[in-house]
Amino acid sequence: MSERRRISSGGPWEAVAGYSRAIAVGDSCWVAGTTDAGPDGRSLHPGDVGAQTRAVLEIIERALAEAGFGLADVVRTRMFVTDIARSAEILAVHGAVFGDIRPAATMVEVTALIEASALIEIEAEARRG
């Protein structure tokens, strides 16, 4: 039986909502939906979906590293966006980070995220081997 490891970023909603930034079990790691929220829960880059995407992927990369994974291990991303018309800005950043890795990816437009200033939330799944 593989050990279950919880990774925390110390984000404002983890303790309140009872979730972890990431869970690693064996050769797999799941990173929860991630925004660029600061300590107050608001976006650190309000209005700038490209900067939010970069910040989110950096947070995801740190969570993966803490769990013993890297971006090259990512097999799937899911992007939840509040304005699909801005997808080109998001995809440019996603492509810069994952261009050679090319995980399965999904982007969907949602009505809102947990904080109004957040324009994007990304989940990631990683697997070694």
C-alpha positions as CSV (number, residue, x, y, z in Angstrom):
1,M,0.0,0.0,0.0
2,S,1.4,3.4,-1.0
3,E,1.6,6.2,1.4
4,R,-0.8,9.1,0.9
5,R,1.0,12.5,1.2
6,R,-0.7,15.8,1.6
7,I,0.9,18.9,0.2
8,S,-0.3,22.3,1.5
9,S,0.4,25.7,0.1
10,G,-1.1,27.5,3.1
11,G,-3.7,29.0,0.9
12,P,-6.7,30.7,2.5
13,W,-9.3,28.1,1.7
14,E,-7.4,24.8,2.4
15,A,-8.2,24.5,6.1
16,V,-11.7,26.0,5.8
17,A,-12.8,23.7,3.0
18,G,-10.9,20.7,4.1
19,Y,-8.7,20.0,1.1
20,S,-5.0,19.9,0.2
21,R,-3.2,21.7,-2.6
22,A,-2.0,18.3,-3.8
23,I,-2.2,14.6,-2.9
24,A,0.5,12.2,-3.9
25,V,0.1,8.4,-3.8
26,G,2.8,6.2,-5.2
27,D,3.6,7.3,-8.8
28,S,0.6,9.7,-9.1
29,C,-0.1,13.2,-7.9
30,W,-3.3,15.3,-8.1
31,V,-3.1,19.1,-7.8
32,A,-6.3,20.7,-6.7
33,G,-7.9,23.6,-8.5
34,T,-5.4,26.4,-8.1
35,T,-5.8,30.2,-8.5
36,D,-3.2,32.9,-7.9
37,A,-4.9,34.0,-4.6
38,G,-2.8,35.9,-2.1
39,P,-3.2,35.6,1.7
40,D,-6.4,37.6,1.6
41,G,-7.9,35.2,-1.0
42,R,-7.9,37.8,-3.8
43,S,-6.0,37.5,-7.1
44,L,-2.4,38.9,-7.0
45,H,-2.8,39.9,-10.6
46,P,-6.4,41.3,-10.9
47,G,-7.6,41.7,-14.5
48,D,-4.5,40.0,-16.0
49,V,-5.4,36.5,-17.1
50,G,-1.9,35.8,-18.5
51,A,-0.1,36.8,-15.3
52,Q,-2.7,34.8,-13.3
53,T,-2.0,31.7,-15.5
54,R,1.8,32.1,-15.0
55,A,1.4,32.4,-11.3
56,V,-1.0,29.4,-11.1
57,L,1.4,27.2,-13.0
58,E,4.3,28.3,-10.7
59,I,2.2,27.3,-7.7
60,I,1.4,24.0,-9.3
61,E,5.1,23.4,-10.1
62,R,6.0,24.1,-6.4
63,A,3.3,21.7,-5.2
64,L,4.5,19.0,-7.6
65,A,8.1,19.5,-6.5
66,E,7.2,19.2,-2.9
67,A,5.6,15.9,-3.7
68,G,8.6,14.7,-5.7
69,F,7.2,15.3,-9.2
70,G,8.0,17.8,-11.9
71,L,6.2,19.5,-14.7
72,A,7.4,16.8,-17.1
73,D,5.3,14.3,-15.1
74,V,2.1,16.2,-15.8
75,V,-0.3,14.1,-17.9
76,R,-3.5,16.3,-17.7
77,T,-4.5,19.9,-17.0
78,R,-8.0,21.3,-16.6
79,M,-8.4,25.0,-17.0
80,F,-11.6,26.7,-15.7
81,V,-11.9,30.3,-17.1
82,T,-14.4,33.0,-16.6
83,D,-14.0,34.4,-20.1
84,I,-13.2,32.0,-22.9
85,A,-12.7,34.9,-25.3
86,R,-9.4,35.4,-23.5
87,S,-8.3,31.8,-24.2
88,A,-5.4,32.9,-26.5
89,E,-3.7,34.7,-23.5
90,I,-4.1,31.6,-21.4
91,L,-3.0,29.1,-24.1
92,A,0.1,31.1,-24.8
93,V,1.3,30.7,-21.2
94,H,0.1,27.0,-21.0
95,G,2.0,26.4,-24.3
96,A,5.1,28.0,-23.1
97,V,5.2,25.8,-20.0
98,F,3.9,22.6,-21.5
99,G,4.9,22.9,-25.2
100,D,7.3,19.9,-25.1
101,I,5.3,17.9,-22.4
102,R,1.9,18.2,-24.1
103,P,-0.4,16.8,-21.5
104,A,-4.0,16.1,-22.2
105,A,-5.7,19.4,-21.5
106,T,-9.2,20.8,-21.2
107,M,-10.4,24.4,-21.0
108,V,-14.0,25.3,-20.0
109,E,-15.7,28.5,-19.3
110,V,-17.5,28.8,-16.0
111,T,-19.8,31.5,-14.6
112,A,-17.6,32.3,-11.7
113,L,-14.7,31.1,-9.5
114,I,-14.5,31.2,-5.7
115,E,-13.2,34.8,-5.7
116,A,-14.4,37.3,-8.2
117,S,-10.9,38.6,-9.0
118,A,-9.8,35.1,-10.1
119,L,-10.1,34.7,-13.8
120,I,-8.6,31.2,-14.1
121,E,-8.3,28.1,-11.9
122,I,-6.2,25.1,-13.0
123,E,-6.0,21.5,-11.9
124,A,-3.2,19.1,-12.8
125,E,-2.5,15.4,-12.6
126,A,1.0,13.9,-12.8
127,R,2.3,10.4,-13.1
128,R,5.8,9.1,-13.1
129,G,6.9,6.3,-15.4
